[in-house]
Amino acid sequence: MLYHASNISGIQTLLPSSSGHANPLVYFSSKKENTLVYLSNPIERYCKSIGYEHTGRYYRFMSYRFAKNNLLEILEYWPNALEETYKGVSGSIYTVSHVPNLQTIDLPYVFASAVPVEPDSFELIPDAYHAILEAESAMQIKIVRHNELNEETLEQIKNLVCREYKNAPALPEYKLFLETKFPDILS
């Protein structure tokens, strides 16, 4: 089985969309719990919370990595990021048994398709934050809270934020998000 998460419920066909791999793709994971991070986008959530007018797709900001044992680690890039991003957000995890033209991606447990895929079923996730905490309790994922980040990781975050900010001149909503969440880095 493969899984795909979205904050949109009731999708009949999962469509390829823009990706970091040049061509539009639909992404899947063979680990259901790993898809939980895709139920919310902190940029979209922040912009909507302040009434920021935006048209089109939001740039996706993700703060996770895979540990040496390929366990998904969600990193809190700023204090309370996990709660701000996921608490109260609902969505669905779609289950798929057959994916045409399945491609492997250079991330653990991640696959993709360049063609539309019809899900077999979906599970409603009423609160992504609680689902993530449950997965952490079951030791299926790890959460590294902001106060637990080591100096090396904090430096990596600083470098990433500066690089992303510099490379986002055509993404005002992303720049606003970065300025608000990382004022000490970008001041």
Salt bridges, closest charged atoms under 4 A:
GLU33 OE2 - LYS31 NZ 3.62
GLU44 OE2 - LYS48 NZ 2.81
GLU73 OE1 - ARG65 NE 2.65
GLU73 OE2 - LYS142 NZ 3.94
GLU83 OE2 - LYS87 NZ 3.63
GLU84 OE1 - LYS181 NZ 2.58
ASP106 OD1 - HIS21 NE2 3.55
GLU123 OE1 - LYS32 NZ 2.41
ASP127 OD2 - HIS130 NE2 3.78
GLU136 OE2 - ARG145 NH1 2.68
GLU173 OE1 - HIS54 ND1 3.50
